[in-house]
């Protein structure tokens, strides 16, 4: 008798499980995802897909595999979703994002382009996919192509800080110097607390040779972020160019103390030491700059300085 009652209860539970709809499975799987229970999320999504698959099931399943670092399964899931929904823009966008993160710019650009195509006249979606495609183009140094995509996004929403900053970056790469400052100033018009933009404005003025103006903007950053190592290093370089060697050395020393791995700061301090006639210390800093990868990131300037002062 006891065994029979247990069997009836078990069957009842099984029946209730079968009665769940795909939508109910999806809702519960989303809760599991939010709770970090990614394997449970995937199991329920598989049930939802068997009941009545929709593209959102594949998207969430791919994201769960990403959290589990199962990237082959992630890509397999997106491919399965696109086999069923070959005109779903979000699936192409998600796959493009996967390719972009794994350093495969060309397939990422292809998928973002398909996402744009299938977004049709939905400009708010196209804006998202254009921004992503612009970033993928930028990663393969197609800055003109990235500029075109970002301009679309700018025309859609001229107050998007991410778009404005990205435009400034690619304008710097293609020599649109006046536009660099224009877009960065627009960032701080939108958000006066965007300290990164003040730092970028300072750097832009520095590149134009307006060192006093650049220091004004680095000081804005340092007022609220006194331990921002890059602002300290850049301010140091501007003071060096103005001949304020004592102030320059003070700031670059603090920058290196805060961020010892900054190759650019060692190069800056080497230049200051050269002006102070402290060649031995300059050569030591040049060696540190090279160890921290200066040449790979910025070119052969430090190597040329070594040849001139250290041999």
C-alpha positions as CSV (number, residue, x, y, z in Angstrom):
1,X,0.0,0.0,0.0
2,X,2.8,2.4,0.9
3,X,4.6,1.7,-2.4
4,X,1.4,2.3,-4.4
5,X,0.8,5.7,-2.8
6,X,4.4,6.7,-3.5
7,X,4.0,5.7,-7.2
8,X,0.9,7.8,-7.6
9,X,2.6,10.9,-6.2
10,X,5.5,10.4,-8.5
11,X,3.3,10.1,-11.5
12,X,1.5,13.2,-10.5
13,X,4.7,15.2,-10.4
14,X,5.7,13.9,-13.8
15,X,2.3,14.9,-15.2
16,X,2.6,18.5,-13.8
17,X,6.1,18.8,-15.4
18,X,4.7,17.8,-18.8
19,X,1.9,20.3,-18.5
20,X,4.4,23.2,-18.3
21,X,4.5,25.4,-21.3
22,X,7.6,26.6,-23.2
23,X,6.9,30.1,-21.9
24,X,6.9,28.8,-18.3
25,X,10.1,26.9,-18.8
26,X,11.7,30.1,-20.3
27,X,10.6,32.3,-17.4
28,X,12.0,29.8,-14.9
29,X,15.2,29.4,-16.8
30,X,15.7,33.2,-16.8
31,X,15.3,33.1,-13.0
32,X,18.0,30.4,-12.9
33,X,20.3,32.5,-15.1
34,X,19.8,35.5,-12.8
35,X,20.7,33.3,-9.8
36,X,23.8,32.0,-11.4
37,X,22.4,28.5,-11.9
38,X,23.6,28.2,-15.5
39,X,23.4,24.5,-15.9
40,X,19.8,24.4,-14.6
41,X,19.0,27.3,-16.9
42,X,20.3,25.4,-19.9
43,X,18.3,22.2,-19.0
44,X,15.1,24.2,-18.8
45,X,15.8,26.0,-22.0
46,X,16.3,22.6,-23.8
47,X,12.8,21.6,-22.5
48,X,11.4,25.0,-23.8
49,X,13.0,24.4,-27.2
50,X,11.5,20.9,-27.4
51,X,8.1,22.4,-26.5
52,X,8.0,25.4,-28.8
53,X,11.3,27.0,-29.7
54,X,11.7,30.8,-30.1
55,X,14.9,32.7,-30.8
56,X,15.1,34.1,-27.3
57,X,15.7,30.5,-26.0
58,X,18.8,30.2,-28.1
59,X,20.1,33.6,-27.0
60,X,19.7,32.9,-23.3
61,X,21.2,29.5,-23.7
62,X,24.2,30.9,-25.5
63,X,24.7,33.5,-22.7
64,X,24.5,30.7,-20.1
65,X,27.2,28.8,-22.0
66,X,29.3,31.9,-22.0
67,X,29.1,32.2,-18.2
68,X,30.2,28.6,-18.0
69,X,33.1,29.4,-20.5
70,X,31.8,26.6,-22.8
71,X,32.5,28.6,-26.0
72,X,32.1,25.7,-28.5
73,X,28.7,25.1,-27.1
74,X,27.9,28.8,-27.2
75,X,28.7,28.9,-30.9
76,X,26.8,25.7,-31.6
77,X,23.7,27.1,-29.9
78,X,23.8,30.3,-31.9
79,X,24.3,28.3,-35.1
80,X,21.3,26.1,-34.2
81,X,19.2,29.2,-33.5
82,X,20.2,30.8,-36.8
83,X,19.3,27.5,-38.6
84,X,15.8,27.9,-37.3
85,X,15.6,31.7,-37.4
86,X,17.9,32.8,-40.3
87,X,16.5,36.4,-40.2
88,X,16.8,37.1,-36.5
89,X,19.0,40.1,-36.0
90,X,19.7,39.5,-32.3
91,X,21.2,36.1,-33.0
92,X,23.5,37.5,-35.6
93,X,24.5,40.3,-33.2
94,X,25.2,37.8,-30.4
95,X,27.3,35.6,-32.8
96,X,29.1,38.8,-34.0
97,X,29.8,39.7,-30.4
98,X,31.3,36.2,-29.8
99,X,33.6,36.5,-32.8
100,X,34.6,40.0,-31.8
101,X,35.6,38.9,-28.3
102,X,37.7,36.1,-29.7
103,X,39.6,38.4,-32.0
104,X,37.8,37.4,-35.3
105,X,37.0,40.8,-36.7
106,X,35.9,39.8,-40.2
107,X,33.2,37.3,-39.2
108,X,32.1,39.7,-36.5
109,X,31.6,42.5,-39.1
110,X,29.8,40.0,-41.4
111,X,27.3,39.1,-38.6
112,X,26.8,42.7,-37.5
113,X,26.1,43.6,-41.1
114,X,23.5,40.8,-41.3
115,X,22.0,42.0,-38.0
116,X,21.7,45.5,-39.5
117,X,20.1,44.0,-42.6
118,X,17.4,42.1,-40.8
119,X,16.7,44.9,-38.3
120,X,15.1,46.6,-41.3
121,X,13.7,50.1,-40.6
122,X,14.0,49.7,-36.8
123,X,16.5,52.5,-36.3
124,X,16.9,51.8,-32.6
125,X,18.1,48.3,-33.4
126,X,20.3,49.4,-36.3
127,X,21.9,51.9,-34.0
128,X,23.0,49.2,-31.6
129,X,24.3,46.9,-34.3
130,X,26.1,49.8,-36.1
131,X,27.9,50.7,-32.9
132,X,29.1,47.1,-32.5
133,X,30.1,46.9,-36.1
134,X,32.1,50.2,-35.8
135,X,34.0,48.7,-32.8
136,X,34.8,45.6,-34.8
137,X,36.0,47.7,-37.7
138,X,38.1,49.7,-35.4
139,X,39.7,46.6,-33.9
140,X,41.1,45.7,-37.4
141,X,42.2,49.4,-37.9
142,X,39.5,50.2,-40.4
143,X,39.0,53.6,-38.8
144,X,37.3,55.2,-41.8
145,X,34.8,52.4,-41.8
146,X,34.3,52.7,-38.1
147,X,33.8,56.4,-38.5
148,X,31.0,55.9,-40.9
149,X,29.2,53.5,-38.6
150,X,29.7,55.8,-35.6
151,X,28.4,58.8,-37.5
152,X,25.1,56.9,-38.1
153,X,24.9,56.3,-34.4
154,X,25.7,60.0,-33.7
155,X,22.9,61.1,-36.1
156,X,20.5,58.8,-34.3
157,X,21.5,60.0,-30.8
158,X,24.0,62.8,-30.5
159,X,24.0,62.5,-26.7
160,X,25.3,58.9,-26.5
161,X,28.6,59.2,-24.6
162,X,30.0,55.9,-25.9
163,X,29.4,57.0,-29.5
164,X,30.9,60.4,-28.9
165,X,34.0,58.9,-27.3
166,X,34.4,56.3,-30.0
167,X,34.1,59.0,-32.6
168,X,36.9,61.0,-30.9
169,X,39.1,57.9,-30.9
170,X,38.8,57.1,-34.6
171,X,39.0,60.8,-35.5
172,X,42.4,60.9,-33.7
173,X,43.5,57.8,-35.7
174,X,42.6,59.3,-39.1
175,X,43.8,62.8,-38.4
176,X,40.5,64.6,-38.0
177,X,42.0,66.7,-35.1
178,X,39.3,69.4,-34.9
179,X,36.6,66.7,-34.6
180,X,38.5,64.9,-31.8
181,X,38.0,67.9,-29.5
182,X,34.5,68.6,-30.7
183,X,33.2,65.2,-29.8
184,X,35.1,65.1,-26.5
185,X,33.7,68.5,-25.5
186,X,30.2,67.1,-26.4
187,X,30.8,64.3,-23.9
188,X,31.3,66.7,-21.0
189,X,28.3,68.7,-22.2
190,X,26.2,65.6,-21.7
191,X,27.9,64.5,-18.5
192,X,30.0,67.0,-16.6
193,X,31.3,64.1,-14.4
194,X,32.8,62.1,-17.2
195,X,36.4,62.5,-16.0
196,X,37.8,60.2,-18.7
197,X,36.7,62.7,-21.3
198,X,38.5,65.5,-19.5
199,X,41.7,63.4,-19.5
200,X,41.2,62.7,-23.3
201,X,40.7,66.4,-23.9
202,X,43.9,67.1,-22.1
203,X,45.7,64.6,-24.2
204,X,44.3,66.0,-27.4
205,X,45.5,69.5,-26.4
206,X,48.9,68.0,-25.6
207,X,49.1,66.5,-29.0
208,X,48.3,69.9,-30.5
209,X,51.2,71.4,-28.5
210,X,48.9,73.4,-26.2
211,X,50.5,72.2,-23.0
212,X,49.1,74.8,-20.7
213,X,45.6,74.0,-21.9
214,X,46.2,70.3,-21.5
215,X,47.3,70.8,-17.9
216,X,44.0,72.6,-17.1
217,X,42.1,69.4,-18.1
218,X,44.4,67.0,-16.4
219,X,43.9,69.1,-13.2
220,X,40.2,68.7,-13.6
221,X,40.6,64.9,-13.6
222,X,43.0,65.0,-10.6
223,X,40.8,67.2,-8.5
224,X,38.4,64.4,-8.0
225,X,40.8,61.5,-8.8
226,X,44.1,62.5,-7.3
227,X,45.6,59.1,-7.8
228,X,44.7,58.7,-11.5
229,X,48.1,57.5,-12.7
230,X,47.6,58.3,-16.4
231,X,46.5,61.9,-15.8
232,X,49.6,62.3,-13.5
233,X,51.9,60.9,-16.2
234,X,50.4,63.1,-19.0
235,X,50.4,66.2,-16.8
236,X,54.1,65.5,-16.1
237,X,54.9,65.4,-19.8
238,X,53.1,68.7,-20.4
239,X,55.1,70.3,-17.6
240,X,58.3,68.8,-19.0
241,X,57.5,70.4,-22.4
242,X,57.0,73.7,-20.6
243,X,60.3,73.4,-18.8
244,X,58.7,72.9,-15.4
245,X,61.0,70.0,-14.5
246,X,60.5,69.9,-10.8
247,X,56.7,69.7,-11.1
248,X,57.0,67.2,-13.9
249,X,59.3,64.9,-11.8
250,X,57.0,65.1,-8.8
251,X,53.9,64.0,-10.8
252,X,55.7,61.2,-12.8
253,X,57.1,59.8,-9.6
254,X,53.7,59.6,-8.1
255,X,52.3,58.0,-11.3
256,X,54.9,55.3,-11.3
257,X,54.3,54.6,-7.6
258,X,50.6,54.1,-8.3
259,X,51.1,52.2,-11.6
260,X,54.6,50.6,-11.9
261,X,53.7,48.9,-15.2
262,X,53.2,52.1,-17.2
263,X,55.9,52.1,-19.9
264,X,54.9,55.6,-21.0
265,X,55.6,57.0,-17.5
266,X,59.1,55.6,-17.5
267,X,59.8,57.2,-20.9
268,X,58.5,60.5,-19.6
269,X,60.7,60.3,-16.5
270,X,63.7,59.4,-18.7
271,X,63.2,62.6,-20.7
272,X,63.0,64.7,-17.5
273,X,66.2,63.1,-16.2
274,X,67.9,63.8,-19.5
275,X,67.0,67.5,-19.2
276,X,68.3,67.5,-15.6
277,X,71.6,66.0,-16.7
278,X,70.9,62.7,-14.8
279,X,71.8,60.4,-17.7
280,X,72.3,57.3,-15.6
281,X,68.9,57.5,-14.1
282,X,67.4,58.2,-17.5
283,X,69.0,55.1,-19.0
284,X,67.6,53.0,-16.1
285,X,64.1,54.3,-16.8
286,X,64.5,53.6,-20.5
287,X,65.3,50.0,-19.7
288,X,62.2,49.8,-17.5
289,X,60.1,51.4,-20.3
290,X,61.3,48.7,-22.7
291,X,60.7,45.9,-20.2
292,X,57.1,47.2,-19.8
293,X,56.5,46.9,-23.6
294,X,57.0,50.5,-24.8
295,X,58.3,49.5,-28.2
296,X,55.4,47.2,-29.0
297,X,52.8,49.9,-28.0
298,X,54.5,53.2,-29.1
299,X,57.4,52.5,-31.4
300,X,61.2,52.9,-31.3
301,X,61.5,56.2,-29.6
302,X,63.1,54.7,-26.4
303,X,65.5,52.5,-28.4
304,X,66.7,55.6,-30.3
305,X,67.1,57.5,-27.0
306,X,69.2,54.6,-25.6
307,X,71.4,54.7,-28.6
308,X,72.0,58.4,-28.1
309,X,72.4,58.6,-24.3
310,X,73.2,55.1,-23.0
311,X,76.0,53.7,-25.1
